[in-house]
Amino acid sequence: MSEAVNRQLDRAAQLLAQGRLPAALEEYRRIVQAVPGELSARQKIAEILARQGQVPAAVAEYSEVVKRYAEQGQFFKATALSRVILTLDPKHQLATRLLADLYASRSGGPPGHPDRSRGALGAGPALDASAIDLAFERALDPSQEPPEEIALEELLPEAEPPLPPRDALPHIPLFSSLTTEEFMAVLNGAMDAKTIRSGQAIVTEGQPGGSMFALAQGSVSVWRENQRVAVMQEGDFFGEMALLSGAPRTATVKAEGDVVVLEFPRESMGPVITKHPGVRTRLEQFSRQRMLANLMRANEILRLLTEPQRQALAAAFQPCTFSAGEVVLAEGDAGAAVFLLLRGHCSVAQGTTAYPDLVEGDAFGEISVLTKLPVSATVKARDAVLALCVLADDFRALVLANPEVNKKVQALASERMTRTAKMALQADADQWV
């Protein structure tokens, strides 16, 4: 973007901050006349029109911005602005129809390129535009005079970059697996956009959960037991298991700077799922894929696998269920399988010593399976449990083919045998005290 356009943007923003709407509108229109692809200026035009009560004109301008963002592959920007349009005109369906045409599934599989869409988000007045359009707003003092107006000839026309072909549009997790009807139902009836201020918690560990979130702008940090364990960026999802089951949150997620999230509350998703059962099926599939990906990334052994090895292992996990009180693993037995807990809780006890419960997203059994040593603790279902599991022989065949994993497993087996021997010696010594 040219220096002249940047100066003109500063002038327009200053006028807007002073509440001089007609003058700001004129400045933004001059910018768009010279640079049609300057979408942040187009958003401001739509915002000003809405503030002036010119709703049809504002909707038309927002719709053009949604179209351009969607065609550029910036799904989350377009999605949030489509929500702004529905706030202004609940009957307007063209924007969400466009998004569905571009991003919904055509043949039961994900369209487009396998990469995700990431991007900053613009906004309209109903969603606190001054906070949402963070990529564009400047720190302004309304009491100051705006910069001098720039001569029109200085705003040289700038060519717009070519649009990617439709078959190169990114695959959006979850959304691109929905049919057109499911896609529109979710966007029209089960989504809201929220601005979260820097440092605020979006979800809190241990609290009941009732929403799934997609991060539309900014970044957030993930905390477990007051330890910062991860950072998520624009386009990331969180909270989908709480949406499905209402289970307590397993982590706290805090805004790192001001952020914008798309929220999908259970009370809004419920009617959509009732009318479109496929939404729940795809949401469960998405959740399982996410949990398996988290397991592969976080586990000290599995993260050593190559990407093809991770995919093969993920495909080997199959659903399994346990009734309340049923023993999943028994201390001293041979490891029969590796488990990833999807729903429910399991107690863990070693002898008479109880440990914290296993909760949704926890994996267990992999060490005894890989080292071929006896299970070190009894795991019992506290309530009805749904898990993913891989039988021991299949798990070893898939994982131990990696030399780095083999080396790590041998070291773990040696450490565990040494620790067991020390505990046995200590127990013998205690008998003679």
GUTIKOL-380820 format. One record per residue: x, y, z of N, C-alpha, C in turn. Coordinates in steps of 0.02 Angstrom, whole numbers, plus 50000, padded with zeros to 5 digits. Example, Ala and Ser with C-alpha at 12.3 -4.5 7.8 and 13.67 -1.06 7.14 Angstrom:
<sites>
506604971650390506154977550390506604983550390 506424988850354506844994750357506455000250394 
</sites>
This chain:
<sites>
500434994150000500005000050000500455006250000 500275011249960500685017249953500655021450016 501165025850023501185030350080500595035150079 500385037150019499815041750013499185038450040 499075032150024498485028650048498505027950125 499095026450151499165025950225498995032550258 499225038150229499075044650258498335046150254 498025044150199497315045250192496915040950241 497145034850253496815030650303496855033850372 497435036750388497515040150452497025046050457 496965049650403496505055450403495785053050413 495595047950377494905045350383494765042750453 495245039150481495155036450549495095042050600 495485047350591495455053050637494775056350634 494515057250573493855060250566493315055850598 493385049350590492905044750620492935045050696 493545045350723493625045750796493315052050824 493295057450784492995063750806492235063850795 491965058350767491245058150756491025061950694 491485063950652491315067650591491165062650536 490585059450540490425053750497490395055450423 490055060850401490035062250329490735063250299 491155066950336491835068250311492245061850308 492185057650361492545051250362492305046750305 491645046650293491375042550240491665044650172 491695051050162491965053550098492695051550090 493085051950144493795050150139493875042650124 493485038450158493535031250145493335029650073 492835033150047492625031949979493165033949929 493525039249943494085041249900494615035849899 494745032949957495245027549961495025021549919 494395019549926494145013749889494125015049814 493985021349796493995023149725494695021849695 495205023549733495885022549708496125015349718 495925012249774496165005549790495555001249806 495224998449755494614994549768494724988549815 495334986149817495474980349860495634982049932 495584988349951495714990450021495084988950062 495034982650085494414980350116494294983350184 494814985250220494704988450285494334995050276 494484998750221494125004950208493405003450189 493294998150151492604996250133492204994550196 492514991150243492174989550305491974995850342 492415000750342492255006950377491685010650343 491665010250277491095013250241490445009950264 490445003250267489844999750290489665001650361 490175002150404490045003950474489725010850479 489995015550443489735022450446489015022650419 488895019150364488225019050335487725016150386 487925010950421487485007950472487355012950529 487875016450550487795021350604487355027150582 487325028450518486895033850492486185031350478 486055025050492485385022350481485255020050410 485775020050367485695017850298485815010350293 485355006450322485464999150329485544995650262 485094996650213485184993150149485864994450117 486085000750119486735002450090487294999250129 487234999050196487744995950237487784988450223 487204985150218487194977950203487514976550135 487364980750086487654979850020488414980350022 488664985250061489394986150065489714980450104 489414978450160489674972750197489674966450154 489144965550114489094959550071489664959350021 489844965049994490404965249947491054963349982 491144965550044491754963850081491764956350096 491194953550118491154946350130491344942450068 491064944450011491214941049947491964941149933 492274946849941492984947349925493414943349974 493254943750039493634939750088493544932250073 492934930250060492804923150047493184920649986 493184924649934493524922549873494284922549881 494534926449929495254926449943495464920749989 494984916950015495144911550061495164913650134 494944919850149494954922250218494274920850251 494194914550267493534911950289493284915250352 493704915950403493464918450467493284925850464 493654929750426493444936650416492744936950384 492674933050331492034933150296491464930650340 491594925550381491084922650423490844927650476 491314931050508491114935850559490724941650529 490924943950470490554949350439489864947150416 489804940750397489134938350379488674938650439 488964937650499488564938250560488344945450571 488784950150555488604957250561488014958850515 488034956150454487484957250407486824954650435 486844948650464486234945750492485974949950551 486424953150587486214957550642485844963550615 486074966050558485744971850527485104969850491 485124964050458484544961750418484484954250425 484094951750474484044944550487483804940450427 483484943650378483224940050320483734939450264 484294942850271484794942850217485184936250218 485144932450165485464925850162486014925350109 486114930550071486584930050015487304928850038 487504932050093488194931350116488344924250140 487894921550181488004914750205487934909750148 487504911050100487434906650042488084906550002 488394912349995489034912649960489564908549996 489604909350062490094905550101489964898050094 489334896050097489174889050090489364886450021 489234890449969489404888349902490154887249894 490554891349928491274890949921491594885749967 491314884850027491674880950078491324874650103 490664873950092490334867950115490524861950073 490414855950100490594849750066490154848850004 490464846249951490094844649890489924837249885 490384833049909490304825849897490454821749960 490334824750019490464821150081491174821650105 491604824750065492304825550085492484832750083 493044834750112493234841750116493454844450048 493184850150027493404853149964494044857049973 494344858649917494894863449920495534860649948 495974865149962496654863549985496634861550059 497084857050081497054854750151497284859850202 497554865450183497774870250232497184874050260 497274876750320496734880450353496764887750333 496184890950338496144898150329496314901550395 496734906550391496874910650450496844917950428 496614922350471496604929250451496304933750502 496474940150500496184944950546495464946150528 495104949350571494384949950564494174957250566 493724959050521493414965550524492754964950560 492374970550563491754970050602491284975650585 490684975150611490174980250605489974982950672 489524987650674489364991150736489064986750789 488674981750770488354977550821488844973350860 489474972850834489974968650867490554972850892 490434979250906490954983650933491524984150884 491404987450828491894987650774492564990550795 492564995450839493204998450858493664993450891 493384988450925493804983250956493954977650907 493484976050863493564970250820494054971750763 494024977650733494444979150676495134981150699 495464976750737496094978450770496654979450719 496624975950664497164976450616497174983250581 496614986950586496564993150550496564999250594 496274998750654496215004650697496905007250717 496955013750724497565016950747497435020550813 497955021350852497885024950916497805032450900 497215034950910497065041850889496845045950948 497015052250946496775057150995496235061250960 495595060350979495055063850944495125071450946 495495073950994495565081251000496035084150947 496435079850916496915082250866496575083250799 496835087850760496585088850693496845083250648 496435080850602496655075650556497195078250510 497595073750481498095075950432497755079550374 498155083350337497885087150281497615082350228 497095084650193496815080550140497325079650084 497325073750055497795072050002497455073149935 497825076149889497555077349822497385070649789 496825070549753496595064349723497125061249677 497515065549643498015062749597498575059049634 498655060549699499155056949737498945049849753 498285048549754498025041849768498005037949703 498585035749683498645032149619498275025549623 497905023649571497555017249571498045011449581 497845006649622498255000749635497874994549613 498214990249575497904984149549497784979249607 497214975749603497064970649653497434964249635 497674960449686498004954149672497504949149644 497734944549601497274939649572496994934949625 496364932849616496054928249663496294921149651 496364917249704496544910249695495974906549661 496124901249623495574897349594495164894049649 494544892649634494094890049686494334883449714 494654879249671494884872849697495494873549741 495764879649748496324880849793496114884049859 495464885249868495234888049931495384883249988 495544885950047495744881550102495174877250128 495344871450152494874867150189494824869850260 494214871150283494104873750350493874868050394 494264866350447494054860750490493324861550513 492974856050514492274855450532491824858550478 491894864950463491444868250417491434865050348 492024863350323492064860650255491814853450250 491644850450307491344843750305490574844150307 490294850050318489574850950321489274851450251 488654849150245488294850250182488094857650179 487864859750121487664866750113487124868750163 486624864450172486074865950217486314866150290 486744861450309487024861350377487444867550389 487854869250340488294875050344487884881350358 487374882450318486974888550326486594888550392 486354882650413485994882250477486444884250535 487074881950534487534883650588487704891150587 487864893850528488044900950525487454905550540 486864903650518486284908050527485984907650598 486014901550629485644900750690486034898750751 486684897350744487044894550802487714897850814 487814903850789488464907050795488394914250818 488864916450859488904923450879489634925450877 489764931750874490444934350875490534938750936 491104937850971491224941451033491934944251033 491994950151061492654953151073492854951751145 493444949051154493714947551221494314951951233 494314955551288494854960151303495484956451328 496034959651319496684956651337496694954351410 496914948151420496984945451487496364942151514 495784943151482495174939951506495164932551488 494854928551532494774921451519494154920351476 494234916451423493664914651381493314908551410 493704903651431493444897951469493914896851528 493644893751582494024892951643494034885551663 494634883151678494724876151697494274874251755 493944868551747493504866051800492794868451797 492664873851759491984876551754491574872551703 490914872151712490504868751662490574872051594 490574867951542490654870551475490014869951436 489864874951394489264874551354489344877551285 489964879051264490074882151199490714879651168 490724879651102491334878751064491534885551036 492184886651027492434892951002492904891950942 492884896650896493384897150843493714903950850 494374904050850494734910350859494774913950792 494434919650789494384923350726494914928650718 495164931250773495684936450769496094936450832 496754936850825497194937150883497444930350904 497724929950963497984923650990497774922951063 497754916751087497564915251156498064910351185 498134910451251498574905751285498144900651322 498414894551328498064889051361498434887451425 498054887051480498344886051547498034879851580 498454875651609498234870051650498594870351716 498194870251770498474870551838498964876351844 498764882151819499144888451823499804888151784 499874883451738500464882951696500264884351623 500634888851591500484890451521500764884751478 500314881251442500524875251407500504875851331 500144880851305500094881351232499834888251213 499904889851149499634895951120499244893951058 498654896851049498254895650989498194902050949 498154901250883498144906850838497484907150800 497424912350759496814913250719496664906950678 496034904750680495834898750645495804892650689 496074892950750496054887150795495374886750830 495184880550847494564879150883494724876650953 494254877750999494314874751066493614874351097 493544869551143492924868751181492414864251150 492594860451096492084856451062491834850651105 492264847751148492024842251190491514844751242 491634850651269491154853551316490484854851282 490504856751218489894857851181489504851351175 489854845851163489524839451153489264836451217 489654836951271489474833251332489314837651392 489494844051390489394848351448489894847051503 490434843351488490934841751539491304848051560 491584848051621491974853851643492574855151597 492754861351592493314863351550493954860251578 494374857651534495004854551555495584859451556 495464865751535495994870751534495674877651535 496084882551553495884889551549496184892551486 495784896351449496014899651388495944907151398 496514910751391496514918051403496714921751339 496414927651331496574931951274497264934951283 497674934451231498334937651229498254943851186 498114949451216497894955151178497144954551164 496844959751137496134959451119496044954351064 495534950051070495414944951020494664944751003 494514941550948493824940450928493714932950919 493184930350948493024923250942492334922450912 492244917050876491584914850855491364909650905 490784910750936490534906250988489934902350961 489924895850978489384891450958489084888451022 488594891651053488314889351116487874883051107 487854878851158487454872751154486714874351145 486464879451179485754881051173485564883051101 486044885851064485924887550994486054881750947 486564877750963486734872050921486214866450928 485884866050987485404860650998484864860150945 484504865650932483984865350879484274863750810 484874866250796485184864750731485334857350726 485604854350779485764847250779485134842950774 484604845150807483964841550803483714841350731 483754846950698483504847250629483994844250579 484654844650596485174842050550485624837450591 485434831150601485834826550642486544825650617 486654826750553487334826050526487824830950557 487574836550583488014841450614488344838350676 487954834750716488244831550775488754826150754 488584822150704489044817050681489714820050660 489684825350622490304828550598490664832150655 490294834750703490604837950760490974832650802 490674826850811491014821450848491634819150811 491584818450745492164816450706492724821650712 492534827950708493024833350715493354833150783 492954832050835493224831850903493714826050911 493544820250885493994814550890494654815950854 494604818850795495214820350757495654825250795 495334830250826495714835250864496054832150924 495694827750960495984824651019496554819951000 496474816350946497024812050923497624816250902 497504821850868498054826150848498404829050909 498024830950961498324833551022498744828151056 498484821951056498854816451086499514815351050 499494815250984500114814150945500614819750958 500364825850967500814831550975501094832051045 500694830151096500894831251165501254825251196 501114819251174501414813351205502164812951190 502564811851241503294812051232503544806651185 503174801251177503374795951132503084797051063 502434798251059502094798650994502304804650953 502534810050985502744815850947503374814650908 503714809050921504314807150883504144803950816 503514802050807503304798750745503314803650687 503404800850627503334804950567502594806250554 502434811050512501734812650498501364806650469 501644802950420501284797050395501174791850450 501654791050495501564786250550501014788550598 500974795150611500434797750653499754796550621 499704797650557499064796550522498864789250524 499344784750515499184777550518498954775550587 499284778250638499084776650707498394779450723 498274785650702497614788650715497054784550683 497184781850624496674777850590496544771250625 497024768950665496954762450699496524762850762 496414768850790495994769550850495264768050833 494954764050875494254762150866493854763650930 493204765150924492804766550984492724760451029 492724761651095492584756351143492224759551203 491814755651237491414758351292491504754151355 491384757351413491434753951478490864756551522 490574752051560490044753951607490334756651671 489934760251709490164762951773490384757151818 490994757851847491264752851891491684747551856 491664747351790492044742251753492784743951753 493204738751762493924739651761494164739951689 494524745251672494804746051605495494742851602 495914744251651496574741251658496664739151731 496964733351742497074730851810497814730751826 497994733551884498684733751906498984726651906 499574725951876499914719551874499784715451811 499234717051774499094713451712499534715951655 499564711951603499904714251542499484719751509 499814724551480499454729951446499094727251385 498434728151383498034725251329497914730151271 497924736651287497764741651236497974748551260 497964753251214498074760251230497404763951221 497244768451267496584771651269496644779251266 496164782251233496074789551234495354790851255 495274794251312494624795251343494244800751307 493664799051279493244803851243492704806751288 492394802551329491834804751370491814800751434 491694804151490491674800851554492304801851594 492344798451652492914799151698493144792251720 493794791651734494064785351759494474786751822 494404782451873494814783051932495464779251920 495994781351955496654778251949496914776852019 497124770652031497384768752097497954763852090 498484765052129499054760452132499074757752203 498874751352210498794748652277498254752552314 498424755252371497934759252409497994766752396 498454768652351498564775652336498134777752277 497714782752287497284785352233497614791352200 497514791852135497794797452096497214801352065 497354807352039496814811352008496474807451952 495824808751944495444805351892495704807051822 495614802351777495714803651706495084806851679 495174811951636494604815551608494654815451532 494134818351501494114818451428494744821451398 495044817851350495654820051319496274816651346 496214813251403496794809751432496904803051397 497544801251389497734794751361498084790651415 498024784151411498344779851460498454772851431 498934769351460499084762551439499664761751391 499914767351365500424766751313501094764251339 501264766051401501924764051427501954756551438 501454753751470501464746451482501434742551416 501064745151367501024741751303501704741851268 502024747551267502654748151230503234744651266 503244744951331503804741851368503674734551383 503054732151374502854725351390502944723751464 502904728951505502934728151578502224728151605 502104725351665501424725151693501134732251702 500484732551698500134738951709500284741251780 500444747651789500674750151854500114752551899 499504753351872498944755751913498284753151884 497784752751927497124750551905496724756751883 496434756151823496014761451796495304758851792 494834762351823494134760051827493664765551805 493164763951765492664768851743492244771151801 492214777751812491794780451865491064780951842 490974782251777490314782751748490354779551679 489834780151639489854777451572490424780951533 490854776851504491454779451472491454777651398 491614782551357491744781451286492474783151273 492824778651241493534779751228493704777351158 494294779351135494604776451076495164771951099 495244766251066495764761651089496104758251030 496724756251041497114752250993497404746351031 497294740251005497544734251038498304734451041 498584731151091499294731551106499734729651046 499594723951015500014721750959499994726750901 499404729450886499344734350832499714740750849 499664742850912500004749050933500764748250927 501014742550952501744741450949501984741150876 501604737750833501804737150763501854743850729 501394748350746501374754950714501894759650742 502004759250808502424764250842503164762250843 503304755950857503994753850866504374753350800 504034754350744504384754450680504824760550673 504714765550716505124771650716505724770650761 506344771150735506944769950776507004774550836 506804780850828506844785650883506374783650940 505784781350921505304779050971505574772851006 505854768250967506134762150997506644763751050 507084768451034507604770451081507294773551144 506784777751135506454780951192506104775851235 505784770851205505424765751242505904761551283 506464759751255506964755851292507204759751354 507304766251346507514770351403506964770651456 506344771351435505794771451482505714764851519 505804759351482505744752751513506284751751566 506894754051550507444753451598507304757651660 507064763751650506904768151707506364765051750 505854762251718505294759451756505504753251795 505914748951765506134742951800506574744851859 506994749951851507414752251906506994755051963 506474758951945506044761851995505654756352032 505414751351995505044745752026505484741852074 506114740752053506574737052096506714740852160 506794747452155506914751452215506314751252262 505714751552234505114751352276505054744552311 505244739252276505214732552307505724732052364 506324734652353506834734452406506614738552466 506314744352454506064748552509505524745052549 505064741452511504534737852545504814732252589 505334728752565505654723452605505974726452667 506304732252658506644735452714506134737552767 505564740152744505044742352791504774736852834 504794730752807504534724952846504964723452908 505614725552905506084723952960506184729753008 505844735252993505924741053037505524740053101 
</sites>
